Amino acid sequence: MSKYTAIIFLGMLVIVLAVAGLPPLVRTSLLVLSGLGIAVLGYLSSVVYCSNCKKLIDEADQALPASPEDITTTS
């Protein structure tokens, strides 16, 4: 199961828990755990995205090196 599938599943679980006839303590506990799960998976998804961006930036820097003549300074 991918992270995105798990986020969708947890989101549907939140919807079901909101309308289910569970005792308040159980419902609140499950909603908090589902919310924390969504937050953690969302964070982990963004971490992977950022590491891919860094790799792309590093590769672009290697492909197009800047020479000193290209850099203009203003005084």
C-alpha positions as CSV (number, residue, x, y, z in Angstrom):
1,M,0.0,0.0,0.0
2,S,1.5,3.3,-1.0
3,K,1.5,6.4,1.2
4,Y,-1.1,8.1,-0.9
5,T,-3.5,5.1,-0.7
6,A,-3.1,5.1,3.1
7,I,-3.9,8.8,3.3
8,I,-7.1,8.2,1.2
9,F,-8.0,5.2,3.4
10,L,-7.5,7.2,6.6
11,G,-9.5,10.1,5.2
12,M,-12.4,7.7,4.5
13,L,-12.0,6.3,8.0
14,V,-12.4,9.8,9.4
15,I,-15.7,10.3,7.4
16,V,-17.0,6.9,8.6
17,L,-16.0,7.6,12.3
18,A,-17.8,11.0,12.2
19,V,-21.2,9.4,11.4
20,A,-20.7,6.0,13.2
21,G,-22.6,5.5,16.5
22,L,-19.5,4.9,18.6
23,P,-19.1,6.0,22.2
24,P,-17.5,9.5,22.4
25,L,-14.2,8.3,23.9
26,V,-13.7,5.7,21.3
27,R,-14.7,8.0,18.4
28,T,-12.4,10.8,19.7
29,S,-9.5,8.4,20.1
30,L,-9.8,6.9,16.6
31,L,-10.2,10.4,15.1
32,V,-7.1,11.6,16.8
33,L,-5.1,8.5,15.7
34,S,-6.4,8.8,12.1
35,G,-5.5,12.5,12.0
36,L,-2.0,11.8,13.3
37,G,-1.6,9.1,10.7
38,I,-2.6,11.5,8.0
39,A,-0.2,14.1,9.3
40,V,2.7,11.7,9.5
41,L,2.1,10.3,6.0
42,G,1.7,13.7,4.6
43,Y,5.0,14.8,6.1
44,L,6.8,11.7,4.9
45,S,5.5,12.3,1.4
46,S,6.8,15.9,1.4
47,V,10.2,14.7,2.7
48,V,10.6,12.4,-0.3
49,Y,9.5,15.1,-2.6
50,C,12.1,17.5,-1.2
51,S,14.9,15.0,-1.5
52,N,14.0,14.5,-5.2
53,C,14.1,18.3,-5.7
54,K,17.5,18.5,-4.2
55,K,18.8,15.8,-6.5
56,L,17.3,17.6,-9.6
57,I,18.9,20.9,-8.5
58,D,22.3,19.2,-8.0
59,E,22.1,17.6,-11.4
60,A,21.2,20.9,-13.0
61,D,24.1,22.6,-11.4
62,Q,26.5,20.0,-12.8
63,A,25.0,20.3,-16.3
64,L,25.3,24.1,-16.5
65,P,28.3,25.3,-14.6
66,A,28.5,29.0,-14.0
67,S,31.6,30.7,-15.3
68,P,33.0,33.9,-13.6
69,E,32.3,35.9,-16.8
70,D,28.6,35.1,-16.6
71,I,28.3,36.8,-13.2
72,T,28.0,40.5,-13.3
73,T,28.6,42.7,-10.2
74,T,27.1,46.1,-9.5
75,S,29.0,48.6,-7.3
